Amino acid sequence: MVFQYLRRAAHEKPYIFTSFVLAAIGPVLVVTVPEIRKSQGYVSPARIPDTYPLPQRARNPPSGYEDQE
């Protein structure tokens, strides 16, 4: 039943057929692409830091910017 609909949709409504094909390929790619990348020697890049590292020293507050009274 589904096969007959897809065959008819491929001729009469190719946009529906294409959406079914892409929807079926998506989950397969989620499983196969990481394995293919590993077999090709792909290494994930280092993570971008979320915060700026603070220096391990005493902080010197800026002077000369105080409000005049």
N, CA, C and O atoms as a printed pandas DataFrame, in Angstrom:
     atom_number atom_name residue_name chain_id  residue_number  x_coord  y_coord  z_coord
0              1         N          MET        A               1    0.821   -1.187    0.000
1              2        CA          MET        A               1    0.000    0.000    0.000
2              3         C          MET        A               1    0.872    1.261    0.000
3              4         O          MET        A               1    0.649    2.173   -0.796
4              5         N          VAL        A               2    1.863    1.308    0.893
5              6        CA          VAL        A               2    2.749    2.469    0.945
6              7         C          VAL        A               2    3.599    2.529   -0.314
7              8         O          VAL        A               2    3.825    3.604   -0.869
8              9         N          PHE        A               3    4.071    1.365   -0.764
9             10        CA          PHE        A               3    4.904    1.334   -1.963
10            11         C          PHE        A               3    4.137    1.847   -3.182
11            12         O          PHE        A               3    4.683    2.584   -4.002
12            13         N          GLN        A               4    2.871    1.453   -3.292
13            14        CA          GLN        A               4    2.060    1.913   -4.422
14            15         C          GLN        A               4    1.852    3.427   -4.367
15            16         O          GLN        A               4    1.904    4.107   -5.392
16            17         N          TYR        A               5    1.619    3.941   -3.171
17            18        CA          TYR        A               5    1.435    5.389   -3.032
18            19         C          TYR        A               5    2.711    6.136   -3.403
19            20         O          TYR        A               5    2.668    7.154   -4.094
20            21         N          LEU        A               6    3.848    5.621   -2.936
21            22        CA          LEU        A               6    5.112    6.289   -3.245
22            23         C          LEU        A               6    5.413    6.247   -4.739
23            24         O          LEU        A               6    5.925    7.216   -5.298
24            25         N          ARG        A               7    5.100    5.135   -5.380
25            26        CA          ARG        A               7    5.341    5.030   -6.819
26            27         C          ARG        A               7    4.460    6.020   -7.585
27            28         O          ARG        A               7    4.916    6.664   -8.530
28            29         N          ARG        A               8    3.197    6.134   -7.170
29            30        CA          ARG        A               8    2.305    7.091   -7.823
30            31         C          ARG        A               8    2.729    8.531   -7.524
31            32         O          ARG        A               8    2.689    9.396   -8.399
32            33         N          ALA        A               9    3.133    8.773   -6.283
33            34        CA          ALA        A               9    3.547   10.122   -5.901
34            35         C          ALA        A               9    4.820   10.536   -6.624
35            36         O          ALA        A               9    5.021   11.720   -6.892
36            37         N          ALA        A              10    5.688    9.570   -6.946
37            38        CA          ALA        A              10    6.924    9.894   -7.659
38            39         C          ALA        A              10    6.624   10.494   -9.030
39            40         O          ALA        A              10    7.405   11.299   -9.537
40            41         N          HIS        A              11    5.509   10.112   -9.629
41            42        CA          HIS        A              11    5.152   10.641  -10.946
42            43         C          HIS        A              11    4.239   11.855  -10.854
43            44         O          HIS        A              11    4.420   12.831  -11.582
44            45         N          GLU        A              12    3.256   11.793   -9.957
45            46        CA          GLU        A              12    2.261   12.863   -9.903
46            47         C          GLU        A              12    2.667   14.018   -8.989
47            48         O          GLU        A              12    2.413   15.180   -9.307
48            49         N          LYS        A              13    3.294   13.705   -7.861
49            50        CA          LYS        A              13    3.687   14.728   -6.883
50            51         C          LYS        A              13    5.121   14.454   -6.428
51            52         O          LYS        A              13    5.334   13.909   -5.345
52            53         N          PRO        A              14    6.092   14.825   -7.243
53            54        CA          PRO        A              14    7.479   14.488   -6.898
54            55         C          PRO        A              14    7.965   15.138   -5.608
55            56         O          PRO        A              14    8.878   14.614   -4.970
56            57         N          TYR        A              15    7.381   16.264   -5.208
57            58        CA          TYR        A              15    7.811   16.904   -3.962
58            59         C          TYR        A              15    7.426   16.064   -2.746
59            60         O          TYR        A              15    8.150   16.064   -1.750
60            61         N          ILE        A              16    6.311   15.354   -2.806
61            62        CA          ILE        A              16    5.930   14.467   -1.697
62            63         C          ILE        A              16    6.855   13.257   -1.667
63            64         O          ILE        A              16    7.305   12.839   -0.600
64            65         N          PHE        A              17    7.136   12.701   -2.833
65            66        CA          PHE        A              17    8.042   11.552   -2.897
66            67         C          PHE        A              17    9.425   11.914   -2.370
67            68         O          PHE        A              17   10.033   11.146   -1.623
68            69         N          THR        A              18    9.921   13.090   -2.763
69            70        CA          THR        A              18   11.236   13.524   -2.299
70            71         C          THR        A              18   11.252   13.703   -0.791
71            72         O          THR        A              18   12.241   13.364   -0.142
72            73         N          SER        A              19   10.175   14.231   -0.223
73            74        CA          SER        A              19   10.135   14.407    1.231
74            75         C          SER        A              19   10.134   13.064    1.949
75            76         O          SER        A              19   10.746   12.940    3.010
76            77         N          PHE        A              20    9.462   12.058    1.398
77            78        CA          PHE        A              20    9.500   10.721    1.999
78            79         C          PHE        A              20   10.907   10.134    1.936
79            80         O          PHE        A              20   11.376    9.527    2.899
80            81         N          VAL        A              21   11.569   10.316    0.812
81            82        CA          VAL        A              21   12.928    9.776    0.661
82            83         C          VAL        A              21   13.884   10.446    1.644
83            84         O          VAL        A              21   14.674    9.771    2.304
84            85         N          LEU        A              22   13.813   11.766    1.741
85            86        CA          LEU        A              22   14.694   12.475    2.676
86            87         C          LEU        A              22   14.391   12.108    4.124
87            88         O          LEU        A              22   15.308   11.990    4.937
88            89         N          ALA        A              23   13.123   11.928    4.451
89            90        CA          ALA        A              23   12.755   11.542    5.812
90            91         C          ALA        A              23   13.256   10.141    6.142
91            92         O          ALA        A              23   13.584    9.860    7.295
92            93         N          ALA        A              24   13.320    9.267    5.157
93            94        CA          ALA        A              24   13.810    7.906    5.402
94            95         C          ALA        A              24   15.332    7.868    5.494
95            96         O          ALA        A              24   15.885    7.054    6.234
96            97         N          ILE        A              25   16.009    8.731    4.758
97            98        CA          ILE        A              25   17.473    8.727    4.748
98            99         C          ILE        A              25   18.047    9.370    6.005
99           100         O          ILE        A              25   19.126    8.981    6.451
100          101         N          GLY        A              26   17.349   10.349    6.589
101          102        CA          GLY        A              26   17.851   11.085    7.747
102          103         C          GLY        A              26   18.307   10.215    8.905
103          104         O          GLY        A              26   19.462   10.323    9.318
104          105         N          PRO        A              27   17.445    9.349    9.451
105          106        CA          PRO        A              27   17.879    8.507   10.575
106          107         C          PRO        A              27   19.022    7.554   10.215
107          108         O          PRO        A              27   19.857    7.235   11.062
108          109         N          VAL        A              28   19.057    7.110    8.978
109          110        CA          VAL        A              28   20.143    6.224    8.554
110          111         C          VAL        A              28   21.468    6.979    8.581
111          112         O          VAL        A              28   22.485    6.430    9.004
112          113         N          LEU        A              29   21.463    8.227    8.134
113          114        CA          LEU        A              29   22.686    9.025    8.131
114          115         C          LEU        A              29   23.170    9.330    9.542
115          116         O          LEU        A              29   24.376    9.399    9.781
116          117         N          VAL        A              30   22.247    9.512   10.475
117          118        CA          VAL        A              30   22.633    9.789   11.861
118          119         C          VAL        A              30   23.462    8.638   12.421
119          120         O          VAL        A              30   24.384    8.863   13.205
120          121         N          VAL        A              31   23.147    7.428   12.030
121          122        CA          VAL        A              31   23.867    6.258   12.533
122          123         C          VAL        A              31   25.155    6.011   11.756
123          124         O          VAL        A              31   26.166    5.639   12.352
124          125         N          THR        A              32   25.139    6.207   10.449
125          126        CA          THR        A              32   26.279    5.801    9.627
126          127         C          THR        A              32   27.378    6.851    9.489
127          128         O          THR        A              32   28.552    6.490    9.403
128          129         N          VAL        A              33   27.038    8.130    9.466
129          130        CA          VAL        A              33   28.044    9.168    9.210
130          131         C          VAL        A              33   29.142    9.195   10.273
131          132         O          VAL        A              33   30.313    9.275    9.900
132          133         N          PRO        A              34   28.839    9.135   11.582
133          134        CA          PRO        A              34   29.942    9.134   12.556
134          135         C          PRO        A              34   30.896    7.950   12.383
135          136         O          PRO        A              34   32.105    8.100   12.556
136          137         N          GLU        A              35   30.366    6.793   12.047
137          138        CA          GLU        A              35   31.232    5.628   11.834
138          139         C          GLU        A              35   32.117    5.823   10.604
139          140         O          GLU        A              35   33.290    5.451   10.618
140          141         N          ILE        A              36   31.570    6.393    9.561
141          142        CA          ILE        A              36   32.364    6.647    8.354
142          143         C          ILE        A              36   33.454    7.671    8.654
143          144         O          ILE        A              36   34.587    7.527    8.196
144          145         N          ARG        A              37   33.114    8.706    9.422
145          146        CA          ARG        A              37   34.115    9.712    9.786
146          147         C          ARG        A              37   35.248    9.087   10.590
147          148         O          ARG        A              37   36.419    9.383   10.352
148          149         N          LYS        A              38   34.903    8.224   11.542
149          150        CA          LYS        A              38   35.944    7.560   12.346
150          151         C          LYS        A              38   36.850    6.715   11.466
151          152         O          LYS        A              38   38.070    6.729   11.629
152          153         N          SER        A              39   36.257    5.983   10.536
153          154        CA          SER        A              39   37.067    5.115    9.680
154          155         C          SER        A              39   37.975    5.923    8.752
155          156         O          SER        A              39   39.016    5.426    8.323
156          157         N          GLN        A              40   37.594    7.159    8.439
157          158        CA          GLN        A              40   38.414    8.021    7.592
158          159         C          GLN        A              40   39.467    8.782    8.381
159          160         O          GLN        A              40   40.288    9.486    7.792
160          161         N          GLY        A              41   39.459    8.652    9.712
161          162        CA          GLY        A              41   40.459    9.309   10.541
162          163         C          GLY        A              41   40.095   10.719   10.966
163          164         O          GLY        A              41   40.973   11.484   11.363
164          165         N          TYR        A              42   38.826   11.079   10.892
165          166        CA          TYR        A              42   38.396   12.424   11.285
166          167         C          TYR        A              42   38.492   12.574   12.795
167          168         O          TYR        A              42   38.049   11.704   13.545
168          169         N          VAL        A              43   39.074   13.684   13.234
169          170        CA          VAL        A              43   39.180   13.991   14.657
170          171         C          VAL        A              43   38.397   15.271   14.906
171          172         O          VAL        A              43   38.579   16.261   14.199
172          173         N          SER        A              44   37.532   15.253   15.903
173          174        CA          SER        A              44   36.733   16.436   16.214
174          175         C          SER        A              44   37.640   17.573   16.674
175          176         O          SER        A              44   38.620   17.325   17.376
176          177         N          PRO        A              45   37.339   18.806   16.297
177          178        CA          PRO        A              45   38.155   19.935   16.757
178          179         C          PRO        A              45   37.959   20.175   18.246
179          180         O          PRO        A              45   36.969   19.737   18.832
180          181         N          ALA        A              46   38.914   20.874   18.851
181          182        CA          ALA        A              46   38.820   21.186   20.279
182          183         C          ALA        A              46   37.629   22.105   20.514
183          184         O          ALA        A              46   37.284   22.932   19.670
184          185         N          ARG        A              47   37.013   21.944   21.675
185          186        CA          ARG        A              47   35.857   22.779   22.005
186          187         C          ARG        A              47   36.271   24.232   22.193
187          188         O          ARG        A              47   37.359   24.520   22.691
188          189         N          ILE        A              48   35.406   25.128   21.796
189          190        CA          ILE        A              48   35.631   26.551   22.014
190          191         C          ILE        A              48   35.359   26.831   23.484
191          192         O          ILE        A              48   34.349   26.367   24.013
192          193         N          PRO        A              49   36.235   27.579   24.164
193          194        CA          PRO        A              49   36.019   27.844   25.590
194          195         C          PRO        A              49   34.728   28.624   25.827
195          196         O          PRO        A              49   34.383   29.528   25.066
196          197         N          ASP        A              50   34.021   28.258   26.896
197          198        CA          ASP        A              50   32.788   28.958   27.249
198          199         C          ASP        A              50   33.068   30.239   28.025
199          200         O          ASP        A              50   32.289   31.190   27.963
200          201         N          THR        A              51   34.178   30.265   28.754
201          202        CA          THR        A              51   34.508   31.442   29.554
202          203         C          THR        A              51   35.953   31.839   29.278
203          204         O          THR        A              51   36.734   31.060   28.734
204          205         N          TYR        A              52   36.286   33.049   29.660
205          206        CA          TYR        A              52   37.647   33.533   29.512
206          207         C          TYR        A              52   38.420   33.145   30.767
207          208         O          TYR        A              52   37.955   33.432   31.870
208          209         N          PRO        A              53   39.581   32.504   30.643
209          210        CA          PRO        A              53   40.319   32.094   31.840
210          211         C          PRO        A              53   40.878   33.306   32.590
211          212         O          PRO        A              53   41.516   34.174   31.995
212          213         N          LEU        A              54   40.630   33.353   33.894
213          214        CA          LEU        A              54   41.145   34.445   34.717
214          215         C          LEU        A              54   42.582   34.156   35.113
215          216         O          LEU        A              54   42.918   33.009   35.407
216          217         N          PRO        A              55   43.437   35.173   35.127
217          218        CA          PRO        A              55   44.831   34.951   35.517
218          219         C          PRO        A              55   44.931   34.630   37.009
219          220         O          PRO        A              55   44.146   35.130   37.814
220          221         N          GLN        A              56   45.898   33.798   37.364
221          222        CA          GLN        A              56   46.104   33.391   38.753
222          223         C          GLN        A              56   47.100   34.341   39.418
223          224         O          GLN        A              56   48.215   33.945   39.758
224          225         N          ARG        A              57   46.690   35.592   39.599
225          226        CA          ARG        A              57   47.536   36.595   40.243
226          227         C          ARG        A              57   46.627   37.610   40.923
227          228         O          ARG        A              57   45.410   37.604   40.736
228          229         N          ALA        A              58   47.239   38.472   41.707
229          230        CA          ALA        A              58   46.460   39.510   42.379
230          231         C          ALA        A              58   45.933   40.498   41.344
231          232         O          ALA        A              58   46.620   40.838   40.381
232          233         N          ARG        A              59   44.725   40.941   41.557
233          234        CA          ARG        A              59   44.133   41.898   40.628
234          235         C          ARG        A              59   44.479   43.318   41.055
235          236         O          ARG        A              59   44.391   43.657   42.235
236          237         N          ASN        A              60   44.864   44.132   40.107
237          238        CA          ASN        A              60   45.173   45.537   40.362
238          239         C          ASN        A              60   44.010   46.374   39.848
239          240         O          ASN        A              60   43.834   46.514   38.638
240          241         N          PRO        A              61   43.209   46.935   40.764
241          242        CA          PRO        A              61   42.084   47.747   40.283
242          243         C          PRO        A              61   42.593   49.022   39.616
243          244         O          PRO        A              61   43.593   49.587   40.060
244          245         N          PRO        A              62   41.934   49.482   38.570
245          246        CA          PRO        A              62   42.386   50.704   37.903
246          247         C          PRO        A              62   42.201   51.917   38.814
247          248         O          PRO        A              62   41.243   51.979   39.585
248          249         N          SER        A              63   43.104   52.862   38.723
249          250        CA          SER        A              63   43.000   54.074   39.538
250          251         C          SER        A              63   42.927   55.283   38.618
251          252         O          SER        A              63   43.346   55.231   37.461
252          253         N          GLY        A              64   42.384   56.378   39.158
253          254        CA          GLY        A              64   42.267   57.589   38.367
254          255         C          GLY        A              64   40.906   57.763   37.736
255          256         O          GLY        A              64   40.675   58.751   37.039
256          257         N          TYR        A              65   40.001   56.835   37.959
257          258        CA          TYR        A              65   38.674   56.927   37.372
258          259         C          TYR        A              65   37.596   57.160   38.430
259          260         O          TYR        A              65   36.412   56.957   38.160
260          261         N          GLU        A              66   37.994   57.581   39.625
261          262        CA          GLU        A              66   37.033   57.794   40.692
262          263         C          GLU        A              66   36.207   59.046   40.400
263          264         O          GLU        A              66   36.654   59.946   39.689
264          265         N          ASP        A              67   34.995   59.091   40.959
265          266        CA          ASP        A              67   34.140   60.272   40.807
266          267         C          ASP        A              67   34.692   61.425   41.627
267          268         O          ASP        A              67   35.211   61.233   42.727
268          269         N          GLN        A              68   34.576   62.609   41.084
269          270        CA          GLN        A              68   35.016   63.788   41.831
270          271         C          GLN        A              68   33.885   64.240   42.747
271          272         O          GLN        A              68   32.723   64.292   42.342
272          273         N          GLU        A              69   34.239   64.564   43.981
273          274        CA          GLU        A              69   33.213   64.963   44.945
274          275         C          GLU        A              69   33.250   66.422   45.219
275          276         O          GLU        A              69   32.451   66.922   46.010
